[in-house]
């Protein structure tokens, strides 16, 4: 996300070309933050992706930036620029709007075999375990959690919440569809054992 649209397209195209002639048979898993379209041409592959509420995503990214401030980081120098950038100022930066939409460039949600939802992490993790054949229960772990977060969700004003939603309409739509797909996976793999998918968000 440090690059603009053209930079992301060129970088992904270069990545696809680089691995096009390689035998990936010995590769069990590729994970991280990247555009999944890079691996779309691979024939025998399974795609998995996770989503969280778009408002919580924006807030989490801001406070992560504040905790791990890196003035030499490319994204900081290009877009953030100020160490004292306020939350409201961050919310208004167009570069960080609709992050899901940017990551999904060239992909549809239906292209993913697994769609997880952070808001019902336990049930999603169990679907993931059964889908990919892990024999043991996967333990939930919380890494890089904000120590100053008051509870499960960040507390903000309704005005700021509406502003975040207004700037991230595409992500809100994507998240709503992801919730529906996640519910379908739960019904298929959990058969009502411990379904916990939240309802699609209000628009």
Kinemage of the C-alpha trace (Angstrom):
@kinemage 1
@onewidth
@group {chain A} dominant
@subgroup {mainchain}
@vectorlist {calphas} color= white
{ca unk a 1} P 0.000 0.000 0.000
{ca unk a 2} L 3.023 2.285 -0.063
{ca unk a 3} L 2.510 2.686 -3.811
{ca unk a 4} L -0.262 4.240 -5.861
{ca unk a 5} L -2.512 2.257 -8.203
{ca unk a 6} L -0.044 2.173 -11.099
{ca unk a 7} L 2.808 1.142 -8.828
{ca unk a 8} L 0.751 -1.700 -7.341
{ca unk a 9} L -0.220 -2.957 -10.799
{ca unk a 10} L 3.342 -2.878 -12.101
{ca unk a 11} L 4.743 -4.509 -8.960
{ca unk a 12} L 2.151 -7.292 -9.061
{ca unk a 13} L 2.669 -7.869 -12.794
{ca unk a 14} L 6.420 -8.122 -12.224
{ca unk a 15} L 5.831 -10.592 -9.404
{ca unk a 16} L 3.571 -12.751 -11.564
{ca unk a 17} L 6.162 -12.817 -14.335
{ca unk a 18} L 8.926 -13.707 -11.880
{ca unk a 19} L 7.170 -16.807 -10.556
{ca unk a 20} L 5.451 -17.822 -13.818
{ca unk a 21} L 8.198 -20.223 -14.829
{ca unk a 22} L 8.813 -21.689 -11.380
{ca unk a 23} L 7.574 -24.994 -10.055
{ca unk a 24} L 5.517 -24.215 -6.962
{ca unk a 25} L 4.689 -27.851 -6.184
{ca unk a 26} L 6.832 -27.804 -3.038
{ca unk a 27} L 5.264 -24.574 -1.793
{ca unk a 28} L 2.644 -25.296 0.875
{ca unk a 29} L 1.633 -21.776 1.835
{ca unk a 30} L 2.223 -18.170 0.804
{ca unk a 31} L 0.925 -15.622 3.291
{ca unk a 32} L 1.220 -11.953 4.088
{ca unk a 33} L 0.050 -8.601 2.767
{ca unk a 34} L 0.076 -8.708 -1.029
{ca unk a 35} L -2.301 -8.558 -3.975
{ca unk a 36} L -3.607 -12.133 -4.356
{ca unk a 37} L -4.109 -11.667 -8.104
{ca unk a 38} L -0.359 -12.296 -8.305
{ca unk a 39} L -1.103 -16.019 -7.784
{ca unk a 40} L -4.368 -16.252 -9.659
{ca unk a 41} L -2.775 -18.003 -12.649
{ca unk a 42} L -1.524 -20.893 -10.448
{ca unk a 43} L -3.737 -23.858 -11.248
{ca unk a 44} L -3.676 -25.917 -8.073
{ca unk a 45} L -4.130 -23.354 -5.339
{ca unk a 46} L -6.551 -22.440 -2.599
{ca unk a 47} L -7.165 -18.824 -1.611
{ca unk a 48} L -7.910 -17.731 1.954
{ca unk a 49} L -8.573 -14.207 3.190
{ca unk a 50} L -9.610 -12.484 6.428
{ca unk a 51} L -11.696 -9.346 6.959
{ca unk a 52} L -12.610 -7.164 9.905
{ca unk a 53} L -15.152 -4.402 10.323
{ca unk a 54} L -14.011 -1.507 8.073
{ca unk a 55} L -14.318 1.070 10.858
{ca unk a 56} L -12.241 -1.054 13.219
{ca unk a 57} L -9.695 -1.589 10.439
{ca unk a 58} L -9.186 2.139 9.920
{ca unk a 59} L -8.841 2.774 13.649
{ca unk a 60} L -6.494 -0.178 14.132
{ca unk a 61} L -4.235 0.961 11.295
{ca unk a 62} L -4.033 4.483 12.722
{ca unk a 63} L -3.128 3.406 16.247
{ca unk a 64} L -0.661 0.849 14.896
{ca unk a 65} L 1.029 3.668 13.001
{ca unk a 66} L 1.159 5.745 16.187
{ca unk a 67} L 2.689 2.896 18.236
{ca unk a 68} L 5.275 1.929 15.647
{ca unk a 69} L 6.096 5.272 14.107
{ca unk a 70} L 8.782 4.984 11.423
{ca unk a 71} L 9.673 8.377 9.918
{ca unk a 72} L 11.852 6.671 7.300
{ca unk a 73} L 9.030 4.397 6.162
{ca unk a 74} L 7.924 5.033 2.577
{ca unk a 75} L 4.225 5.310 3.456
{ca unk a 76} L 5.026 7.789 6.225
{ca unk a 77} L 7.148 9.994 3.987
{ca unk a 78} L 4.651 9.915 1.123
{ca unk a 79} L 1.293 10.178 2.857
{ca unk a 80} L 1.387 10.645 6.628
{ca unk a 81} L 4.324 13.069 6.882
{ca unk a 82} L 3.445 14.369 10.369
{ca unk a 83} L 4.273 12.510 13.569
{ca unk a 84} L 1.435 14.307 15.351
{ca unk a 85} L -1.180 13.455 12.705
{ca unk a 86} L -4.586 13.286 14.379
{ca unk a 87} L -7.058 10.455 13.950
{ca unk a 88} L -9.388 12.764 12.076
{ca unk a 89} L -6.536 13.773 9.772
{ca unk a 90} L -5.657 10.147 9.104
{ca unk a 91} L -9.272 9.278 8.326
{ca unk a 92} L -9.291 11.957 5.614
{ca unk a 93} L -6.183 10.688 3.783
{ca unk a 94} L -7.492 9.303 0.490
{ca unk a 95} L -4.577 6.896 0.126
{ca unk a 96} L -5.871 4.859 3.068
{ca unk a 97} L -9.496 4.755 1.942
{ca unk a 98} L -11.034 1.436 0.804
{ca unk a 99} L -7.994 -0.715 1.552
{ca unk a 100} L -9.904 -3.950 0.899
{ca unk a 101} L -10.894 -2.741 -2.544
{ca unk a 102} L -7.259 -1.992 -3.336
{ca unk a 103} L -6.002 -5.372 -2.165
{ca unk a 104} L -8.700 -7.188 -4.148
{ca unk a 105} L -7.622 -5.627 -7.431
{ca unk a 106} L -8.435 -8.125 -10.178
{ca unk a 107} L -10.159 -10.561 -7.778
{ca unk a 108} L -13.709 -11.288 -6.651
{ca unk a 109} L -14.683 -12.501 -3.204
{ca unk a 110} L -16.048 -15.604 -4.883
{ca unk a 111} L -12.482 -16.418 -6.017
{ca unk a 112} L -11.562 -17.169 -2.396
{ca unk a 113} L -12.135 -20.627 -0.971
{ca unk a 114} L -12.026 -19.405 2.622
{ca unk a 115} L -13.320 -16.066 3.905
{ca unk a 116} L -12.708 -15.378 7.600
{ca unk a 117} L -14.255 -12.653 9.763
{ca unk a 118} L -12.277 -11.235 12.680
{ca unk a 119} L -15.437 -10.390 14.603
{ca unk a 120} L -16.156 -14.124 14.977
{ca unk a 121} L -12.572 -15.287 14.999
{ca unk a 122} L -13.153 -18.538 16.888
{ca unk a 123} L -15.792 -19.929 14.536
{ca unk a 124} L -13.886 -18.758 11.459
{ca unk a 125} L -10.705 -20.383 12.744
{ca unk a 126} L -12.543 -23.673 13.241
{ca unk a 127} L -13.876 -23.499 9.667
{ca unk a 128} L -10.303 -22.852 8.509
{ca unk a 129} L -9.051 -25.862 10.493
{ca unk a 130} L -11.617 -28.234 9.052
{ca unk a 131} L -11.339 -26.925 5.512
{ca unk a 132} L -7.560 -27.362 5.403
{ca unk a 133} L -7.455 -30.568 7.415
{ca unk a 134} L -5.537 -29.527 10.528
{ca unk a 135} L -5.879 -32.388 13.043
{ca unk a 136} L -5.708 -30.279 16.193
{ca unk a 137} L -7.726 -27.316 17.360
{ca unk a 138} L -6.068 -24.026 16.407
{ca unk a 139} L -5.536 -21.757 19.403
{ca unk a 140} L -6.533 -18.121 19.170
{ca unk a 141} L -3.639 -15.717 19.624
{ca unk a 142} L -3.675 -11.956 19.953
{ca unk a 143} L -0.501 -10.381 18.602
{ca unk a 144} L 0.277 -6.676 18.173
{ca unk a 145} L -2.854 -5.821 20.162
{ca unk a 146} L -3.260 -2.201 21.186
{ca unk a 147} L -2.582 -2.124 24.969
{ca unk a 148} L -4.580 1.110 25.278
{ca unk a 149} L -7.712 -0.211 23.574
{ca unk a 150} L -10.564 0.032 26.116
{ca unk a 151} L -12.510 -3.052 24.976
{ca unk a 152} L -13.417 -5.167 21.976
{ca unk a 153} L -14.106 -2.093 19.841
{ca unk a 154} L -12.674 1.402 19.724
{ca unk a 155} L -14.824 4.134 21.236
{ca unk a 156} L -15.363 7.017 18.816
{ca unk a 157} L -18.043 9.586 18.150
{ca unk a 158} L -20.913 8.821 15.814
{ca unk a 159} L -19.796 11.719 13.639
{ca unk a 160} L -16.348 10.181 13.130
{ca unk a 161} L -17.876 6.752 12.528
{ca unk a 162} L -20.124 8.162 9.809
{ca unk a 163} L -17.150 9.932 8.232
{ca unk a 164} L -15.111 6.717 8.132
{ca unk a 165} L -18.015 4.859 6.537
{ca unk a 166} L -18.511 7.638 4.007
{ca unk a 167} L -14.860 7.446 2.940
{ca unk a 168} L -14.870 3.632 2.831
{ca unk a 169} L -18.128 2.726 1.099
{ca unk a 170} L -16.473 0.143 -1.147
{ca unk a 171} L -14.927 -1.635 1.828
{ca unk a 172} L -18.238 -1.601 3.674
{ca unk a 173} L -19.879 -3.348 0.740
{ca unk a 174} L -17.048 -5.878 0.491
{ca unk a 175} L -17.237 -6.601 4.214
{ca unk a 176} L -20.988 -7.143 4.033
{ca unk a 177} L -20.548 -9.708 1.247
{ca unk a 178} L -17.675 -11.341 3.151
{ca unk a 179} L -19.920 -11.778 6.193
{ca unk a 180} L -22.501 -13.574 4.045
{ca unk a 181} L -19.873 -15.897 2.530
{ca unk a 182} L -18.454 -16.599 5.979
{ca unk a 183} L -21.916 -17.541 7.234
{ca unk a 184} L -22.292 -19.967 4.324
{ca unk a 185} L -18.952 -21.597 5.203
{ca unk a 186} L -20.017 -21.959 8.832
{ca unk a 187} L -23.220 -23.698 7.802
{ca unk a 188} L -21.245 -26.041 5.578
{ca unk a 189} L -18.456 -26.945 8.007
{ca unk a 190} L -19.876 -26.340 11.489
{ca unk a 191} L -23.514 -27.353 10.977
{ca unk a 192} L -24.708 -25.032 13.711
{ca unk a 193} L -22.144 -26.177 16.294
{ca unk a 194} L -20.922 -22.704 17.203
{ca unk a 195} L -21.900 -20.259 14.522
{ca unk a 196} L -20.930 -16.725 15.380
{ca unk a 197} L -21.030 -14.611 12.259
{ca unk a 198} L -22.142 -11.020 12.845
{ca unk a 199} L -24.894 -9.533 10.771
{ca unk a 200} L -23.857 -7.533 7.692
{ca unk a 201} L -23.149 -3.921 8.733
{ca unk a 202} L -25.639 -1.107 8.316
{ca unk a 203} L -25.013 1.090 5.335
